[in-house]
Amino acid sequence: MNKNIQATTSLTVTAGAPQTKDHIPPKNLFSKPLPENLLTVPCCESCQRGWSKDDEYFRIALLSSSNLADVPAVQPAINSIFRSLRRPQARGLAKLVESSIVEIEQRTKGGIIAGTAPAFKVQQPRLERVGGRIIRALFFEEFKQPLPATHVTRASIQQFGLDNLWPTIKEVPFAEPRSFAADSFHYTFATVPDDPFSSIWLLDFFDRLLMVGYTLSAVRDRIRHNG
């Protein structure tokens, strides 16, 4: 790599630009005092400032999941969200959150409708931007090099588990799971034999909520979407 270029979580920046560290996943998911073993990767300050709104939206969407409703470690962070949304400068985000609350049907295991409950209708592109940044950062952490520009990331929350994906991934030789943030964040991964930059990632937040991510060539991604 050119000595005048430094790898970051999502792009390269010219050496000499102000540098900082990006927490992966975003540290706003965790209550204070923050866990000691948070994962960080290098990034430029200007890039990090540009991520703050998406990170806040990601926090709200993730922590409002019903999967995390009874996780004690999450409740202080939920309280912090409510406090932050009361700030005058958060008025726009508060309106967005309010407009995203919808009523959905609740069903028993037997399929019987048992009324409705409020739910947060998420903006998938925003979740994918943050999820993709997390995957890029973990790729950098594991392989000590950035994901090349020829490859893209894809990421999605799996609120209902991996049952639909299990037939596809059950034989995948995943790496030994890594744990960070006082065991509140775990991940594992596997690479594709014919392409060292293509990979699959399984992320676990608070032992309750899963995210699946991929890195793959932009060409294969276009074929997958068009085919």
C-alpha positions, -999 to +999 in steps of 0.1 A: +000+000+000+012+035-008+027+050+024+008+082+018-025+065+021-041+051+052-069+026+053-101+034+071-134+017+077-150+027+044-125+046+022-089+058+021-078+092+032-047+112+024-021+110+051-020+142+072-058+145+075-070+146+112-073+110+124-094+094+151-109+060+159-143+047+150-161+023+174-174-009+159-203-013+164-212+024+173-206+030+210-239+047+214-255+012+216-239+007+250-247+023+284-222+043+304-198+035+318-188+020+284-174-015+283-136-016+284-131-039+254-148-019+227-135-026+192-120+004+173-106+010+138-088+041+124-109+066+104-107+103+095-126+128+117-146+143+088-159+109+078-169+101+114-189+134+117-208+124+086-218+091+101-234+105+133-270+108+121-271+073+107-255+060+139-282+076+160-309+062+138-293+028+139-292+029+177-329+038+178-339+011+153-318-016+169-326-010+205-363-007+199-364-042+186-387-065+206-359-090+208-341-067+233-371-056+254-361-076+284-323-072+282-312-053+314-281-039+297-302-022+270-326-002+292-302+026+302-294+032+265-332+033+258-335+060+285-307+079+269-325+078+235-356+094+251-335+121+267-317+129+234-349+131+215-362+158+238-333+181+229-344+210+206-317+201+181-331+166+178-366+179+168-362+166+132-352+131+143-379+130+169-405+137+142-391+110+120-392+085+149-428+095+157-439+091+120-422+056+119-443+041+147-470+018+132-494-007+146-488-043+136-508-074+142-498-097+170-504-134+165-501-164+188-479-194+179-510-210+165-515-180+141-545-165+159-546-127+159-541-114+194-545-077+188-520-051+177-488-035+191-467-005+182-436-012+161-408+008+145-409+009+107-373+012+098-356+028+068-336-001+055-310+020+035-299+037+067-295+004+085-276-010+056-252+019+055-243+014+092-243-024+089-221-022+058-197+001+077-195-024+105-188-052+081-160-032+063-145-024+097-145-060+108-130-070+075-102-045+082-098-058+117-095-094+107-074-091+075-055-059+082-064-044+048-094-025+036-121-040+014-111-030-022-132-007-043-141-037-065-163-051-037-194-040-018-211-048+014-246-060+022-261-063+057-295-069+072-310-074+106-325-109+112-351-102+138-367-136+135-334-156+136-316-176+110-341-203+102-346-191+066-308-190+060-298-221+080-301-246+051-276-224+031-251-216+058-251-247+081-221-262+063-201-230+062-168-233+081-171-202+102-142-189+123-141-191+161-165-164+174-150-131+186-165-112+216-163-075+225-181-049+246-183-071+277-197-100+256-226-078+243-213-080+207-201-112+190-192-120+154-179-147+132-171-149+095-161-171+067-144-164+034-151-177-001-124-200-015-122-185-049-122-148-038-104-137-006-124-105-005-158-122-006-171-133+028-201-138+051-205-124+085-228-132+114-231-105+141-249-109+174-260-079+195-267-086+232-271-123+225-306-116+211-305-098+178-286-111+147-273-093+116-261-111+085-235-093+063-217-101+031-188-087+011-188-096-025-176-083-059-197-054-073-200-075-105-216-105-086-238-081-067-252-067-099-258-101-113-275-112-081-299-082-083-306-085-120-308-122-122 
